[in-house]
């Protein structure tokens, strides 16, 4: 196992997008912890993230979708990871 900071020539570019697919406004969503457990291989990196919901509504599901793609800013053996967090809010929790 190798850290992405072990070599200055190797790093992983990470972009995060949050998509609210519910019909309700999410007032605040905060990233509280990001853990990088990175294995730099030809086509794989591991990324873990935890999020905290501080909105008024109950978030029923937070989904992570990882895509591995080439990025000009990355070296040959690194990958760009795109993570989409999809928020589903329960109608029952809002009306209660």
N, C-alpha and C positions, 0 to 999 in steps of 0.2 A: 504494500500500500504506500502511496506517495501523496504528499500534500501538494495542492496547487501552488503553494508558496515555496516549495522546496527548491525550485529552479526559477530564476527570474525570467527565463525564456518560455516558461509554461504557465498558462493560466486558463481559467474557464470564464467565459463571458456569460453572465446571467441577466436575463430581463424578466420582469414580473408584470403580469397584467391581471387586473381584478375585474371580473365581469359580473354585474348584478343582473341576473335574468328573472328576478322576481318583479312584481308590479309595485313594490314598496321601496321607499327611500331608506338606504342604510346610512345612518347618521355618522358613524365612525367605525373604522376597521383598522386596527393597528397591528403591525408586525412586531411581535415581542421576542421572537427568537429565530435565528437562522443558524443552522448547523451545516457545515461543509464537510461531508465525508467523501472525499474525492479520490477516485481511483483513475489515474490518467492512463488510459489504454488507447488502442486505435479507434474505438468507437463507443466508449462507455464512460459515463461519470455519474456518481450518485449525489443527489441533492435532497436534503430534508428541510422542511420548514414547518413551523407552528404559527398559527395566527390566533388572535384574541378578538372576539366579537364584543364591541362596546356599544352596539346600536341598541335601539329600544326593542328590537324584534329578535325572535329566536332564529338562528341560522341552523337549518336542518342538515345541510350537507355542504362541505367544502371539498372540492374535487381538484386534484392535481393532474395536469396533463403535461407530460414531458416530451419534448421533441429534441432530437439530436440533429444538429445541422452544422455544416461547415461555416466558418466565419473568418473573414479576412484578418481579423485581429488576433486569431488564435493560431497557435503553431500546429504542425501536422497532427500530433497525437492528442490535441485537445478538442473539445466540442463546445458549441454554444447551446445552452439549455434554455428553452423558453417554457415558462410555467404559467398556466392559466388557472386562476382560482375562480371557480364558479359558485355563486352564492344562491342557495335556494332558501326562501323564507317561508315558514309555516303560516298559513292563513289562520289556523286555529290559535296559534300563540299570539297573533296580533289582536284578535277579537276578544281574547280573554282578559 
